[in-house]
Amino acid sequence: MKKVEHIGIAVKNFSEANALYYKLLGAEPYKTEYVDSEGVNTSFFKVGDTKIELLEATNPDSAIAKFIEKRGEGIHHIAFEVEDIIAEMERLKQEGFTLLNEQPKKGADNKLVCFVHPKSANGVLVELTQEIK
């Protein structure tokens, strides 16, 4: 694990949340993106070396829609940048963590991603990210 790459926050209303975080952070999102595989709209804000990702569900069956229905808006996951996502996935499996996907998939912000089940990480959804080269 190289660093905290971003913190993901689930939101109900994308435009309202973007306006709120603009006021909070004093900056516009540097990027917005639709991620079809996850059924979400995303926007990224930069705070120092850390990014904040806002996630809005685009369909009622998406993981974000289900999360908000269960827990409401708020912190959804913490993402860590890794050098080699395949090697890190294998290491975590060997350490007894449960991964939510067997292979990395394309995520937002030009990243390969994999999620670690919250039940194996003290209730925290962990995302591994690696820059697509």
Secondary structure by P-SEA (a helix, b strand, c coil): cccccbbbbbbccaaaaaaaaaaacccccccccccccccbbbbbbbcccbbbbbbbbcccccaaaaaaacccccccbbbbbbccaaaaaaaaaaacccccccccccccccccccccccccccccbbbbbbccc
